[in-house]
Amino acid sequence: MLNAAEAAIYATAEDDADRARKHAQLYAPPAGAARRGARRPGGSRPAAGAPRETGPPATGEGMSMGHAQSLMAQLAAEDARLARGR
């Protein structure tokens, strides 16, 4: 489903430069996302035994890793269910 959406976006491009711009927009990191490995001012890494944040992130920050993994599992289950019906 995602591949079809990506193909539809690329199909609307007028030329290779437009296709490259659409690709860059599609795969750009979300606004305000920090670089991987970058440290926040005043922040420190949690201790090895410290619990990780499990609640939902603040508004505008996307979704937590657990929520994303849950969503992917639901999509995989639905895909498998639909594939059995073919």
DSSP file (Angstrom, degrees, kcal/mol; ACC not computed):
  #  RESIDUE AA STRUCTURE BP1 BP2  ACC     N-H-->O    O-->H-N    N-H-->O    O-->H-N    TCO  KAPPA ALPHA  PHI   PSI    X-CA   Y-CA   Z-CA
    1    1 A M     >        0   0    0      0, 0.0     4,-1.9     0, 0.0     5,-0.1   0.000 360.0 360.0 360.0 -43.0    0.0    0.0    0.0
    2    2 A L  H  >  +     0   0    0      1,-0.2     4,-2.5     2,-0.2     5,-0.2   0.881 360.0  53.7 -68.5 -36.5    2.8    2.4    0.9
    3    3 A N  H  > S+     0   0    0      1,-0.2     4,-2.5     2,-0.2    -1,-0.2   0.891 107.8  50.8 -64.0 -38.1    4.7    1.5   -2.3
    4    4 A A  H  > S+     0   0    0      2,-0.2     4,-2.1     1,-0.2    -1,-0.2   0.894 110.4  49.1 -66.0 -39.4    1.6    2.3   -4.4
    5    5 A A  H  X S+     0   0    0     -4,-1.9     4,-2.1     2,-0.2    -2,-0.2   0.913 111.8  48.8 -65.5 -41.8    1.3    5.7   -2.7
    6    6 A E  H  X S+     0   0    0     -4,-2.5     4,-2.4     1,-0.2    -2,-0.2   0.918 111.1  50.1 -63.5 -43.1    5.0    6.4   -3.3
    7    7 A A  H  X S+     0   0    0     -4,-2.5     4,-2.0     1,-0.2    -1,-0.2   0.881 109.4  51.8 -63.0 -38.1    4.6    5.4   -7.0
    8    8 A A  H  X S+     0   0    0     -4,-2.1     4,-0.9     2,-0.2    -1,-0.2   0.885 109.3  50.1 -66.1 -38.1    1.5    7.7   -7.3
    9    9 A I  H >< S+     0   0    0     -4,-2.1     3,-0.7     1,-0.2     4,-0.3   0.931 112.9  46.1 -64.7 -44.5    3.5   10.6   -5.9
   10   10 A Y  H >< S+     0   0    0     -4,-2.4     3,-1.4     1,-0.2    -2,-0.2   0.827 104.9  62.3 -67.8 -30.8    6.4   10.0   -8.3
   11   11 A A  H 3< S+     0   0    0     -4,-2.0    -1,-0.2     1,-0.3    -2,-0.2   0.771  97.4  57.7 -67.0 -24.6    4.0    9.6  -11.2
   12   12 A T  T << S+     0   0    0     -4,-0.9    -1,-0.3    -3,-0.7    -2,-0.2   0.563  82.1 111.2 -82.4  -6.8    2.8   13.2  -10.7
   13   13 A A    <   -     0   0    0     -3,-1.4     3,-0.1    -4,-0.3    -3,-0.0  -0.424  59.7-151.2 -69.7 141.4    6.3   14.5  -11.2
   14   14 A E  S    S-     0   0    0      1,-0.1     2,-0.3    -2,-0.1    -1,-0.1   0.804  72.0  -9.2 -83.1 -31.5    6.9   16.5  -14.4
   15   15 A D  S  > S-     0   0    0      1,-0.0     4,-2.3     0, 0.0     5,-0.2  -0.886  83.0 -81.6-153.4-177.8   10.6   15.6  -14.8
   16   16 A D  H  > S+     0   0    0     -2,-0.3     4,-2.4     1,-0.2     5,-0.1   0.864 124.9  53.3 -63.3 -36.6   13.6   14.0  -13.0
   17   17 A A  H  > S+     0   0    0      2,-0.2     4,-2.1     1,-0.2    -1,-0.2   0.915 110.4  46.9 -65.6 -41.9   14.3   17.2  -11.0
   18   18 A D  H  > S+     0   0    0      2,-0.2     4,-2.4     1,-0.2    -2,-0.2   0.894 111.6  51.7 -65.7 -39.3   10.7   17.3   -9.7
   19   19 A R  H  X S+     0   0    0     -4,-2.3     4,-2.3     1,-0.2    -2,-0.2   0.898 109.1  50.5 -63.2 -40.7   10.8   13.6   -8.9
   20   20 A A  H  X S+     0   0    0     -4,-2.4     4,-2.4     2,-0.2    -2,-0.2   0.891 110.0  50.2 -65.1 -39.4   14.1   14.2   -6.9
   21   21 A R  H  X S+     0   0    0     -4,-2.1     4,-2.4     2,-0.2    -2,-0.2   0.919 111.3  48.2 -63.8 -43.5   12.4   17.1   -5.0
   22   22 A K  H  X S+     0   0    0     -4,-2.4     4,-2.5     2,-0.2    -2,-0.2   0.895 111.3  50.9 -64.3 -39.1    9.4   14.9   -4.2
   23   23 A H  H  X S+     0   0    0     -4,-2.3     4,-2.2     2,-0.2    -2,-0.2   0.921 110.3  49.4 -63.1 -43.7   11.7   12.1   -3.0
   24   24 A A  H  < S+     0   0    0     -4,-2.4     4,-0.5     1,-0.2    -2,-0.2   0.901 113.5  46.0 -63.3 -41.2   13.7   14.5   -0.8
   25   25 A Q  H >< S+     0   0    0     -4,-2.4     3,-0.6     1,-0.2    -1,-0.2   0.895 112.4  51.4 -66.9 -40.0   10.4   15.8    0.8
   26   26 A L  H 3< S+     0   0    0     -4,-2.5    -2,-0.2     1,-0.2    -1,-0.2   0.881 118.9  34.5 -66.3 -39.6    9.1   12.3    1.2
   27   27 A Y  T 3< S+     0   0    0     -4,-2.2    -1,-0.2    -5,-0.2    -2,-0.2   0.274  88.3 119.7-103.2  10.8   12.1   10.9    3.0
   28   28 A A  S <  S-     0   0    0     -3,-0.6     3,-0.1    -4,-0.5    -3,-0.0  -0.474  72.7-104.1 -71.3 146.0   13.1   14.1    4.9
   29   29 A P        -     0   0    0      0, 0.0     3,-0.1     0, 0.0    -1,-0.1  -0.347  49.2 -85.6 -66.3 154.4   13.2   13.7    8.7
   30   30 A P    >   -     0   0    0      0, 0.0     3,-2.0     0, 0.0     2,-0.0  -0.208  56.6 -86.1 -58.8 150.9   10.2   15.3   10.5
   31   31 A A  T 3  S+     0   0    0      1,-0.3     3,-0.1    -3,-0.1    -3,-0.0  -0.342 115.8  18.2 -58.8 134.4   10.5   18.9   11.4
   32   32 A G  T 3  S+     0   0    0      1,-0.3    -1,-0.3    -3,-0.1     2,-0.2   0.468  87.4 146.1  83.5   1.2   12.3   19.5   14.6
   33   33 A A    <   -     0   0    0     -3,-2.0    -1,-0.3    -4,-0.1     2,-0.2  -0.535  45.2-129.9 -74.1 136.0   13.8   16.0   14.7
   34   34 A A        -     0   0    0     -2,-0.2     3,-0.1     1,-0.1    -1,-0.1  -0.516  27.7 -98.3 -82.2 152.3   17.3   15.8   16.2
   35   35 A R    >   -     0   0    0     -2,-0.2     3,-1.9     1,-0.1     2,-0.2  -0.381  49.0 -93.3 -64.8 147.7   20.2   14.2   14.4
   36   36 A R  T 3  S+     0   0    0      1,-0.3    -1,-0.1    -3,-0.1     3,-0.1  -0.465 113.8  15.6 -63.7 128.9   20.9   10.6   15.6
   37   37 A G  T 3  S+     0   0    0      1,-0.3    -1,-0.3    -2,-0.2     2,-0.2   0.282  93.1 133.2  90.3 -10.7   23.5   10.8   18.3
   38   38 A A    <   -     0   0    0     -3,-1.9     2,-0.3     1,-0.1    -1,-0.3  -0.492  50.2-135.0 -74.1 143.7   23.1   14.5   18.9
   39   39 A R        -     0   0    0     -2,-0.2    -4,-0.1    -3,-0.1    -1,-0.1  -0.766   8.8-128.6-100.3 144.0   22.8   15.5   22.5
   40   40 A R    >   -     0   0    0     -2,-0.3     3,-2.1     1,-0.1     2,-0.1  -0.658  39.9 -93.4 -84.9 145.9   20.3   17.9   23.9
   41   41 A P  T 3  S+     0   0    0      0, 0.0     3,-0.1     0, 0.0    -1,-0.1  -0.381 111.0   6.9 -60.1 131.5   21.6   20.7   26.1
   42   42 A G  T 3  S+     0   0    0      1,-0.3     2,-0.2    -2,-0.1    -2,-0.0   0.450 104.1 125.0  78.2  -0.9   21.5   19.7   29.8
   43   43 A G    <   -     0   0    0     -3,-2.1     2,-0.3     0, 0.0    -1,-0.3  -0.582  37.4-173.4 -92.4 155.3   20.5   16.2   28.9
   44   44 A S        -     0   0    0     -2,-0.2    -4,-0.0    -3,-0.1     0, 0.0  -0.963  33.1 -94.6-140.8 158.9   22.2   13.0   29.9
   45   45 A R        -     0   0    0     -2,-0.3     3,-0.1     1,-0.1     2,-0.1  -0.479  45.6-110.6 -72.7 143.0   21.8    9.4   29.1
   46   46 A P        -     0   0    0      0, 0.0    -1,-0.1     0, 0.0     6,-0.0  -0.369  40.0 -93.9 -70.5 154.8   19.6    7.4   31.5
   47   47 A A    >   -     0   0    0      1,-0.1     3,-1.5     4,-0.1     0, 0.0  -0.239  38.7-105.5 -63.6 158.1   21.3    4.8   33.6
   48   48 A A  T 3  S+     0   0    0      1,-0.3    -1,-0.1    -3,-0.1     0, 0.0   0.835 121.2  41.5 -57.9 -35.4   21.3    1.2   32.3
   49   49 A G  T 3  S+     0   0    0      2,-0.1    -1,-0.3     0, 0.0    -2,-0.1   0.439  88.5 116.6 -92.9   0.8   18.6    0.1   34.7
   50   50 A A  S <  S-     0   0    0     -3,-1.5     2,-0.1     1,-0.1     0, 0.0  -0.447  72.2-110.5 -71.7 139.9   16.5    3.2   34.4
   51   51 A P        -     0   0    0      0, 0.0     2,-0.2     0, 0.0    -1,-0.1  -0.407  31.5-123.1 -68.9 145.8   13.0    2.7   32.9
   52   52 A R        -     0   0    0      1,-0.1     2,-0.4    -2,-0.1     0, 0.0  -0.484  33.5 -90.4 -84.6 159.0   12.4    4.1   29.5
   53   53 A E        +     0   0    0      1,-0.2    -1,-0.1    -2,-0.2     0, 0.0  -0.565  47.8 170.0 -70.3 124.6    9.7    6.5   28.7
   54   54 A T        +     0   0    0     -2,-0.4    -1,-0.2     2,-0.1    10,-0.1   0.539  43.6  94.3-114.3 -11.9    6.6    4.5   27.7
   55   55 A G  S    S-     0   0    0      1,-0.2    -2,-0.0     9,-0.0     0, 0.0  -0.195  89.5 -77.0 -76.3 172.0    3.9    7.1   27.6
   56   56 A P        -     0   0    0      0, 0.0    -1,-0.2     0, 0.0     7,-0.1  -0.398  53.4-109.4 -68.6 146.7    2.8    9.0   24.5
   57   57 A P        -     0   0    0      0, 0.0     3,-0.1     0, 0.0     5,-0.1  -0.255  43.8 -82.6 -71.1 164.7    5.1   11.8   23.3
   58   58 A A    >   -     0   0    0      1,-0.2     3,-1.8     3,-0.1     4,-0.1  -0.239  65.4 -73.8 -63.2 157.4    4.2   15.4   23.7
   59   59 A T  T 3  S+     0   0    0      1,-0.3    -1,-0.2     2,-0.1     0, 0.0  -0.239 120.0  21.7 -55.3 135.4    2.0   16.8   20.9
   60   60 A G  T 3  S+     0   0    0      2,-0.1    -1,-0.3    -3,-0.1     3,-0.1   0.444  97.0  96.8  88.1   1.1    3.8   17.4   17.7
   61   61 A E  S <  S-     0   0    0     -3,-1.8     2,-0.2     1,-0.4    -2,-0.1   0.261  84.7-123.9-105.9  12.1    6.6   14.9   18.4
   62   62 A G        -     0   0    0     -4,-0.1    -1,-0.4    -5,-0.1     2,-0.3  -0.586  48.2 -42.8  85.5-146.4    5.2   11.9   16.5
   63   63 A M        -     0   0    0     -2,-0.2    -5,-0.1    -3,-0.1     2,-0.0  -0.866  57.2 -99.9-125.1 159.4    4.7    8.6   18.2
   64   64 A S     >  -     0   0    0     -2,-0.3     4,-2.4     1,-0.1     5,-0.2  -0.266  35.1-111.0 -71.5 162.4    6.7    6.5   20.6
   65   65 A M  H  > S+     0   0    0      1,-0.2     4,-2.6     2,-0.2     5,-0.2   0.898 119.0  52.3 -61.4 -41.6    8.8    3.6   19.4
   66   66 A G  H  > S+     0   0    0      1,-0.2     4,-2.2     2,-0.2    -1,-0.2   0.900 109.6  48.3 -62.4 -41.0    6.4    1.1   21.2
   67   67 A H  H  > S+     0   0    0      2,-0.2     4,-2.4     1,-0.2    -1,-0.2   0.910 111.7  50.0 -65.5 -41.9    3.4    2.7   19.5
   68   68 A A  H  X S+     0   0    0     -4,-2.4     4,-2.3     1,-0.2    -2,-0.2   0.909 111.5  48.2 -63.2 -42.3    5.1    2.5   16.1
   69   69 A Q  H  X S+     0   0    0     -4,-2.6     4,-2.1     2,-0.2    -1,-0.2   0.885 111.1  51.1 -66.3 -37.5    6.0   -1.1   16.6
   70   70 A S  H  X S+     0   0    0     -4,-2.2     4,-2.2     2,-0.2    -2,-0.2   0.915 110.3  49.2 -63.6 -43.0    2.4   -1.9   17.6
   71   71 A L  H  X S+     0   0    0     -4,-2.4     4,-2.4     1,-0.2    -2,-0.2   0.903 110.2  50.7 -63.3 -42.0    1.1   -0.2   14.5
   72   72 A M  H  X S+     0   0    0     -4,-2.3     4,-2.5     1,-0.2    -1,-0.2   0.885 109.6  51.1 -64.0 -38.1    3.5   -2.1   12.3
   73   73 A A  H  X S+     0   0    0     -4,-2.1     4,-2.3     2,-0.2    -1,-0.2   0.899 110.0  49.5 -65.6 -40.0    2.4   -5.4   13.9
   74   74 A Q  H  X S+     0   0    0     -4,-2.2     4,-2.3     2,-0.2    -2,-0.2   0.907 111.5  49.0 -64.2 -41.4   -1.2   -4.5   13.3
   75   75 A L  H  X S+     0   0    0     -4,-2.4     4,-2.6     2,-0.2    -2,-0.2   0.903 111.0  49.9 -64.9 -41.0   -0.5   -3.7    9.7
   76   76 A A  H  X S+     0   0    0     -4,-2.5     4,-2.4     2,-0.2    -2,-0.2   0.903 111.3  49.1 -64.3 -40.6    1.4   -7.0    9.2
   77   77 A A  H  X S+     0   0    0     -4,-2.3     4,-2.3     2,-0.2    -2,-0.2   0.911 112.6  47.3 -65.0 -42.1   -1.5   -8.9   10.7
   78   78 A E  H  X S+     0   0    0     -4,-2.3     4,-2.5     2,-0.2    -2,-0.2   0.900 111.6  50.9 -66.3 -40.2   -4.0   -7.2    8.5
   79   79 A D  H  X S+     0   0    0     -4,-2.6     4,-2.3     2,-0.2    -2,-0.2   0.916 111.2  47.9 -62.2 -43.8   -1.8   -7.8    5.4
   80   80 A A  H  X S+     0   0    0     -4,-2.4     4,-1.6     2,-0.2    -2,-0.2   0.899 111.1  51.3 -64.1 -40.2   -1.5  -11.5    6.3
   81   81 A R  H  X S+     0   0    0     -4,-2.3     4,-0.8     1,-0.2    -2,-0.2   0.921 112.7  45.5 -62.1 -43.8   -5.3  -11.7    6.8
   82   82 A L  H >< S+     0   0    0     -4,-2.5     3,-0.5     1,-0.2     4,-0.2   0.859 108.9  55.9 -68.8 -35.4   -5.9  -10.1    3.4
   83   83 A A  H >< S+     0   0    0     -4,-2.3     3,-1.1     1,-0.2    -1,-0.2   0.827 101.3  58.4 -67.2 -31.5   -3.3  -12.3    1.7
   84   84 A R  H 3< S+     0   0    0     -4,-1.6    -1,-0.2     1,-0.2    -2,-0.2   0.794  99.1  60.1 -66.5 -27.3   -5.1  -15.4    2.9
   85   85 A G  T <<        0   0    0     -4,-0.8    -1,-0.2    -3,-0.5    -2,-0.2   0.526 360.0 360.0 -80.9  -4.3   -8.3  -14.3    1.1
   86   86 A R    <         0   0    0     -3,-1.1    -1,-0.2    -4,-0.2    -2,-0.1   0.482 360.0 360.0 -75.5 360.0   -6.7  -14.3   -2.3
